[in-house]
């Protein structure tokens, strides 16, 4: 009997020994992670199902601080006080990197310890690592799997946008040039001064706030037939000649056109002072006919219009270019670039974080196929179904994914948008992004959009654009880190400040005053001196070309 008792006790002790690691693995120590995101977002709900899953598996909870106010000012205060959250997405994160705010992630990433992360960045290491072999941010976008193209059904980046009802009213015209684009806006608003709700229509809106002032700065490079290189235009056929396009002779016709529109009442005066939330509210109301922007920047407004079933007030992007008389040559549209990794955009782990290795391992695990399906698609049976191997959503599920309140309770976007993610195709051919899954996009499209595309004889909004061109060997020049050169960085900041202050004044100039104000603007930019910035960019472009060819 004693032997039996002893045997039972031994078995119990042995079971206990083996149970302890299993329990520790399934219930990791709790850790609260502070997070700063350099844009305005809504707090996730306390019962958000994905965050609860993350807490159960990884023991992590998150305290979010989202931007309220000016980004540059906010980052300046944080840098001065070394007030860094554990994870930080500073938008233009070069400032945080230059300040030494982030740990070097390569101290924790290797093919052996973090195979998901290493595989994710390995094709781009020459582009991502600095001269000391350091990496401070694993990019949040631009890593495509199993495909060399975007696989998109719509343009997610820059374009001139126009409400679909304007195009329908005009008889579904093919619009290619700047003059054609603004002409249809002018004719529509002359006959339709108010929308269906009786609110006054506005012809063209321009967002000028903070870093989003690219809506004011960037159109000229695209009108000249180039994809997005930020503040410069690069002639790939002339030894990558680099110049600041906004002061060139070919920039003047665009701002002259805006000046004419303003004096006709087609641009509202408050467009130059409205903040991002006010801009989104206007777009969401259906009163703005057109704007230059990037799709991701006003997605929340699109979601609001869809939720309100105001489908005809959603926007179609178009690759608008100059006519030959404005550009001085025939221009071919090239808004779409080859796939590009989003350098220095996303979360860095700050030097204030008590356990950076744990957060790196969290990113590693979140890059698994299982978690990528959760953060992109949701929970099978609740947020999508699998039919004959294909992941599909019902119309209701698609509507949910576009609803801000639902997303705050059921998706982890406020966190995972800034984290590394898989794009492109899964091994089984399904898309990582539900919005580009063909079954979802076409079969579940609302009737209005189906009829709209059918009227143009196309299947996708992307079909309004030329195919992507081959990515230049320097990538996209807006990714070049100017903070490494103080003179260039100061010149860029001063240059953008002059643009932000003087371009609205030029657009609002009274009849007969435009030319004089334009000349003052050009002189002010040259006095920055802009050459400190442009010369630096030219040198960096040529270095990247030599490095990547």
C-alpha positions in Angstrom: 0.0 0.0 0.0 2.9 2.4 0.9 4.5 1.6 -2.5 1.3 2.5 -4.2 1.0 5.8 -2.4 4.6 6.6 -3.1 4.1 5.8 -6.8 1.0 8.0 -6.9 2.8 10.9 -5.2 5.8 10.6 -7.6 3.4 10.7 -10.5 1.7 13.8 -9.1 5.0 15.5 -8.5 6.2 14.6 -12.0 3.0 15.9 -13.6 3.4 19.1 -11.6 7.0 19.6 -12.8 5.9 19.2 -16.5 2.8 21.4 -15.9 4.7 24.4 -14.7 6.4 25.3 -18.0 3.2 24.7 -20.0 1.3 27.0 -17.7 4.0 29.7 -17.8 4.0 29.5 -21.6 0.2 29.8 -21.9 0.0 32.6 -19.4 2.9 34.9 -19.8 3.6 37.7 -17.3 1.4 40.7 -18.0 3.0 43.7 -19.5 1.4 47.1 -20.3 2.9 48.6 -23.5 2.7 52.3 -24.0 2.1 53.3 -27.7 2.4 56.6 -29.5 0.9 57.1 -33.0 1.6 60.3 -34.8 -1.9 60.7 -36.2 -5.4 61.1 -34.9 -7.2 57.8 -34.3 -10.0 56.5 -32.0 -9.2 54.5 -28.9 -10.2 50.8 -29.3 -13.1 49.7 -27.2 -12.3 48.0 -23.9 -13.8 44.7 -25.1 -12.0 44.7 -28.5 -11.9 41.0 -29.4 -8.5 41.0 -31.1 -6.8 42.9 -28.3 -8.3 40.4 -25.9 -6.8 37.5 -28.0 -3.5 39.3 -27.9 -3.6 39.7 -24.2 -4.5 36.0 -23.7 -1.7 34.7 -25.9 1.1 37.2 -25.2 0.1 38.9 -21.9 0.3 42.3 -23.5 -2.1 45.2 -23.0 -1.7 48.6 -24.7 -2.1 52.2 -23.6 -2.5 54.4 -26.7 -1.6 58.0 -27.2 -2.8 59.4 -30.5 -1.7 62.7 -32.0 -3.7 65.7 -30.9 -2.3 68.9 -32.4 0.8 69.5 -34.6 3.0 66.5 -35.2 6.3 68.4 -35.4 5.6 70.3 -32.2 4.5 67.1 -30.4 7.6 65.2 -31.5 9.8 68.2 -30.5 8.4 68.2 -27.0 8.8 64.4 -26.6 12.4 64.5 -27.9 13.3 67.4 -25.6 12.0 65.5 -22.6 12.9 62.0 -23.8 9.3 61.2 -23.2 9.1 58.1 -25.4 6.4 55.5 -25.3 7.5 51.9 -25.6 6.5 51.8 -29.2 6.4 54.9 -31.4 5.2 55.7 -34.9 6.2 59.2 -35.5 5.0 59.4 -39.0 8.1 61.1 -40.3 10.2 59.0 -37.9 13.6 60.4 -39.0 13.4 62.9 -36.2 13.0 60.2 -33.6 15.8 58.2 -35.2 18.2 61.2 -35.3 17.4 61.9 -31.6 18.4 58.4 -30.6 14.9 57.5 -29.5 14.9 53.9 -30.8 16.8 50.7 -30.1 18.7 48.9 -32.9 16.3 46.1 -33.9 19.2 44.1 -35.5 20.4 43.3 -31.9 17.3 41.1 -31.7 16.5 40.0 -35.3 18.2 37.0 -36.9 17.4 34.2 -39.2 17.6 31.8 -36.2 15.7 33.7 -33.5 13.2 35.6 -35.6 12.7 33.8 -38.9 9.4 35.6 -39.8 11.0 39.1 -39.3 14.2 38.2 -40.9 12.5 36.7 -44.0 10.3 39.8 -44.1 13.3 42.3 -44.3 16.0 40.1 -45.9 15.3 41.2 -49.6 15.6 44.8 -48.6 18.5 44.8 -46.2 20.7 47.0 -48.4 18.0 49.6 -48.5 16.9 49.4 -44.8 20.2 49.2 -42.9 22.1 52.4 -42.3 25.9 52.6 -42.7 26.4 51.1 -39.3 24.2 48.1 -40.1 21.4 49.4 -37.8 17.7 49.1 -38.3 15.3 51.1 -36.2 11.9 50.4 -37.8 10.6 47.3 -39.7 8.5 49.0 -42.4 4.7 48.8 -41.9 3.9 48.5 -45.6 5.5 47.5 -48.9 6.6 43.9 -48.3 4.7 41.8 -50.9 4.7 38.0 -50.9 4.3 35.7 -53.9 3.7 38.5 -56.3 5.7 41.3 -57.9 2.8 43.7 -58.3 0.4 45.4 -55.9 -2.5 43.1 -56.7 -4.7 46.1 -56.0 -8.1 46.8 -57.4 -7.8 50.5 -56.6 -5.1 53.1 -56.3 -4.1 53.5 -52.7 -1.7 56.4 -53.3 -1.8 59.8 -55.0 -4.4 60.9 -57.5 -6.8 63.6 -58.4 -10.2 62.4 -57.1 -13.6 63.2 -58.3 -17.0 62.2 -56.9 -18.6 59.5 -59.0 -21.9 61.4 -59.3 -20.0 64.2 -61.1 -18.7 61.8 -63.7 -22.1 60.1 -64.1 -23.7 63.6 -64.5 -21.2 64.4 -67.3 -21.9 61.1 -69.1 -18.9 59.1 -67.9 -16.3 61.0 -69.8 -12.6 59.9 -70.1 -10.7 62.7 -68.3 -7.0 62.8 -68.7 -5.8 66.4 -68.4 -5.9 69.1 -65.7 -8.1 71.4 -67.8 -10.6 68.6 -68.5 -10.7 67.7 -64.8 -11.4 71.2 -63.5 -13.8 72.0 -66.4 -16.2 69.2 -65.4 -16.1 70.4 -61.8 -16.9 73.9 -62.9 -19.8 72.8 -65.1 -21.3 70.5 -62.5 -21.3 73.0 -59.7 -22.9 75.6 -62.0 -25.9 73.3 -62.4 -25.7 71.7 -58.9 -24.8 74.4 -56.4 -26.0 72.1 -53.5 -26.0 68.4 -52.9 -29.1 66.2 -52.2 -29.2 67.3 -48.6 -29.2 71.0 -49.5 -25.7 71.7 -48.4 -23.5 73.9 -50.6 -21.1 72.0 -52.9 -17.5 72.9 -53.0 -15.5 72.4 -56.2 -12.0 71.5 -55.0 -10.6 71.1 -51.5 -6.9 71.3 -50.5 -5.7 69.9 -47.2 -2.8 72.1 -45.9 -2.3 70.9 -42.3 1.0 69.8 -41.0 2.7 66.9 -42.8 -0.5 66.3 -44.8 0.2 69.4 -46.8 1.5 67.1 -49.5 -2.0 67.7 -50.9 -0.9 71.2 -51.6 2.7 70.6 -52.6 2.8 67.3 -54.6 0.4 67.5 -57.5 2.9 69.1 -60.0 5.2 66.1 -60.1 2.3 63.9 -61.1 1.0 66.4 -63.6 4.4 66.1 -65.2 4.1 62.4 -65.5 6.2 61.2 -62.5 5.3 59.0 -59.5 5.8 60.2 -55.9 9.2 61.4 -55.1 8.2 63.9 -52.4 9.6 67.4 -52.7 11.7 66.8 -55.8 11.2 65.6 -59.4 13.9 63.3 -60.9 14.6 63.0 -64.5 15.6 59.3 -64.9 16.6 60.0 -68.5 19.0 62.8 -67.7 21.4 61.1 -65.2 18.8 61.4 -62.5 18.8 65.2 -62.5 17.0 66.3 -59.4 15.2 69.6 -58.8 12.5 71.2 -56.6 9.6 71.2 -59.0 7.3 73.6 -57.2 9.3 76.7 -58.3 9.9 75.6 -61.9 8.1 77.2 -64.8 6.0 74.1 -65.3 4.6 74.4 -61.7 3.0 77.8 -62.4 0.1 76.6 -64.6 -1.3 74.4 -61.8 -1.4 77.2 -59.1 -2.6 79.6 -61.7 -5.5 77.3 -62.4 -6.3 77.1 -58.6 -6.2 80.9 -58.4 -8.8 81.1 -61.2 -11.0 78.5 -59.4 -10.7 80.4 -56.1 -11.7 83.6 -57.7 -14.7 81.9 -59.3 -15.8 80.6 -55.8 -14.9 77.0 -56.5 -12.4 76.7 -53.7 -13.5 77.7 -50.2 -11.3 80.1 -48.2 -11.5 77.8 -45.2 -9.8 75.0 -47.1 -6.4 76.6 -46.2 -7.1 76.6 -42.4 -9.1 73.5 -41.8 -7.5 70.7 -39.9 -7.6 67.0 -40.8 -10.8 66.3 -38.8 -12.6 69.1 -40.5 -11.4 68.0 -43.9 -12.7 64.4 -43.3 -16.0 65.8 -42.0 -16.5 67.7 -45.3 -15.6 64.7 -47.4 -17.9 62.5 -45.3 -20.8 65.0 -45.9 -20.6 64.6 -49.6 -20.1 68.3 -50.3 -16.5 68.2 -51.7 -16.5 67.4 -55.5 -12.8 66.9 -55.9 -9.3 67.0 -54.3 -5.8 65.8 -54.7 -4.9 63.3 -52.0 -3.8 59.8 -51.3 -6.5 57.1 -50.8 -5.2 55.9 -47.4 -5.3 59.5 -46.1 -9.1 59.9 -46.5 -10.1 56.3 -46.1 -12.1 57.1 -43.0 -14.3 59.5 -45.0 -14.8 56.8 -47.7 -15.9 54.4 -44.9 -18.3 57.0 -43.6 -19.9 57.5 -47.0 -20.2 53.8 -47.6 -21.8 53.3 -44.2 -24.3 56.0 -45.0 -24.9 54.4 -48.4 -23.9 57.6 -50.2 -22.1 55.6 -52.9 -22.4 58.2 -55.5 -20.4 60.6 -53.3 -17.5 58.3 -53.0 -14.4 59.1 -55.1 -12.8 57.8 -58.3 -9.1 58.4 -58.6 -7.7 59.6 -61.9 -4.2 60.0 -63.3 -4.5 63.6 -64.3 -1.6 65.2 -66.2 -0.8 68.5 -67.9 -1.6 69.1 -71.5 1.4 69.7 -73.8 0.9 73.5 -73.7 1.4 73.5 -69.9 4.2 70.9 -69.6 6.1 72.0 -72.7 6.0 68.4 -73.9 3.6 65.5 -74.3 3.1 63.9 -70.9 2.5 60.2 -70.2 0.7 59.4 -67.0 2.8 57.5 -64.4 1.1 57.7 -61.0 1.7 54.1 -60.1 5.2 53.0 -59.2 6.7 49.6 -58.7 6.3 48.1 -55.3 8.3 50.0 -52.7 9.2 49.2 -49.1 8.0 51.9 -46.7 11.4 52.9 -45.3 11.4 54.3 -41.7 7.6 54.2 -41.5 6.0 52.2 -38.7 6.8 51.4 -35.1 10.2 51.8 -33.5 10.8 50.4 -30.1 12.1 53.2 -27.8 15.1 53.2 -25.6 12.7 53.7 -22.6 11.2 50.2 -23.2 12.0 47.9 -20.3 11.9 44.7 -22.5 12.5 45.5 -26.2 13.2 41.8 -26.9 9.7 40.9 -25.8 8.2 43.4 -28.2 10.4 42.2 -31.1 9.2 38.6 -30.4 5.6 40.0 -30.4 6.2 41.4 -33.9 7.8 38.1 -34.9 4.7 36.1 -33.8 2.3 38.6 -35.3 3.9 38.0 -38.7 2.9 34.3 -38.5 0.3 33.3 -41.1 -2.2 32.6 -38.4 -2.0 36.0 -36.8 -1.9 37.8 -40.1 -5.2 36.3 -41.0 -6.7 37.5 -37.7 -5.5 41.1 -38.1 -6.4 41.3 -41.7 -9.5 39.1 -42.1 -10.7 38.6 -38.5 -12.1 35.4 -37.1 -13.2 32.6 -39.5 -17.0 32.1 -39.2 -17.5 35.5 -37.7 -15.8 37.9 -40.1 -15.3 35.7 -43.2 -15.8 32.2 -44.5 -13.8 29.8 -46.5 -15.6 28.4 -49.6 -13.7 25.9 -51.8 -10.4 27.2 -50.4 -11.3 30.9 -51.0 -11.7 33.4 -48.2 -14.9 35.4 -48.8 -17.0 37.9 -46.9 -20.7 38.7 -47.1 -21.9 42.1 -47.9 -22.7 42.7 -44.2 -19.2 41.6 -43.2 -17.7 44.0 -45.8 -19.9 46.8 -44.4 -18.7 46.0 -40.9 -15.1 46.3 -41.9 -15.8 49.8 -43.2 -17.6 50.9 -40.1 -15.4 52.8 -37.6 -17.4 51.8 -34.5 -17.4 48.1 -35.5 -13.6 48.3 -36.2 -12.9 49.8 -32.8 -14.5 46.7 -31.2 -13.4 44.0 -33.6 -10.1 44.9 -35.3 -6.6 45.9 -34.1 -6.0 48.5 -36.9 -4.9 51.2 -34.4 -1.9 49.0 -33.5 -1.2 46.7 -36.4 -1.4 49.4 -39.1 2.0 50.6 -37.8 3.4 47.1 -37.5 5.1 45.0 -40.2 2.6 43.1 -42.3 2.3 40.7 -45.2 0.9 42.0 -48.4 0.3 40.3 -51.7 -0.7 36.6 -51.8 -0.8 33.7 -49.3 0.7 30.4 -50.4 -2.8 29.2 -51.3 -3.5 32.2 -53.6 -5.8 34.1 -51.3 -4.9 37.8 -50.8 -3.6 39.1 -47.5 -5.7 42.3 -47.9 -9.4 41.4 -48.0 -10.1 44.5 -50.1 -8.2 43.1 -53.0 -9.6 39.6 -52.8 -11.4 39.3 -56.2 -14.4 37.5 -54.7 -14.9 40.2 -52.2 -14.3 43.1 -54.4 -16.5 42.2 -57.4 -19.1 39.8 -56.0 -19.9 42.0 -52.9 -19.6 45.4 -54.6 -22.6 47.6 -54.1 -24.9 48.0 -57.2 -24.0 51.6 -57.7 -20.3 50.9 -58.1 -20.9 47.9 -60.3 -23.0 50.1 -62.7 -20.4 52.9 -62.5 -17.5 50.7 -63.5 -19.7 49.0 -66.2 -20.4 52.4 -67.7 -16.7 52.9 -68.2 -16.2 49.3 -69.4 -13.7 48.5 -66.6 -13.6 46.0 -63.8 -11.5 48.0 -61.2 -11.0 51.6 -60.2 -7.3 50.9 -60.8 -8.1 50.5 -64.5 -8.4 54.3 -64.8 -4.6 54.4 -64.5 -1.6 53.2 -66.5 0.2 50.1 -65.3 2.9 50.7 -62.7 6.3 51.6 -64.1 9.5 49.9 -63.0 10.7 51.2 -59.6 13.7 53.5 -60.1 16.9 52.2 -58.4 16.8 55.0 -55.8 13.3 53.8 -54.7 11.1 56.8 -54.0 13.0 59.9 -53.0 10.6 61.0 -50.2 12.2 58.1 -48.2 15.6 59.7 -48.2 16.6 60.7 -44.7 17.4 64.4 -44.8 18.1 64.7 -41.1 21.6 63.3 -41.7 22.6 66.7 -43.1 21.8 69.7 -41.0 22.0 72.3 -43.8 19.8 70.2 -46.1 17.3 69.5 -43.3 17.1 73.1 -42.3 16.6 74.1 -46.0 13.9 71.5 -46.4 12.0 72.7 -43.3 12.3 76.3 -44.4 11.3 75.4 -48.0 8.1 73.6 -46.8 7.3 76.5 -44.4 7.5 78.9 -47.3 5.3 76.7 -49.4 2.7 76.3 -46.6 2.5 80.0 -46.1 2.8 81.5 -49.5 1.0 79.0 -51.8 -2.4 79.7 -50.2 -1.7 83.4 -50.6 -0.9 82.9 -54.3 -4.1 80.8 -54.8 -6.2 83.5 -53.1 -4.5 86.4 -55.0 -6.9 88.9 -56.5 -7.3 89.1 -60.3 -4.1 90.6 -61.8 -1.9 89.9 -58.8 -1.0 86.3 -59.4 2.2 86.8 -61.4 3.7 89.2 -58.9 3.0 86.9 -56.0 4.3 83.9 -57.9 7.6 85.7 -58.5 7.8 86.6 -54.8 7.3 83.0 -53.9 10.0 81.7 -56.3 12.4 84.2 -54.9 11.6 83.3 -51.3 12.2 79.6 -52.0 15.5 80.4 -53.7 16.5 82.5 -50.7 16.1 79.5 -48.3 18.5 78.5 -49.9 16.8 75.6 -51.6 20.1 74.5 -53.2 21.2 73.1 -49.9 18.3 70.7 -50.0 18.3 69.9 -53.7 22.1 69.3 -53.9 21.9 66.9 -51.0 19.0 65.0 -52.6 20.9 64.9 -55.9 23.9 63.3 -54.2 21.8 60.8 -52.2 19.8 59.8 -55.3 23.1 59.0 -57.2 24.5 57.1 -54.2 21.3 54.9 -54.1 21.4 54.4 -57.9 25.0 53.2 -57.6 24.2 51.0 -54.6 21.2 49.3 -56.0 21.9 48.9 -59.7 
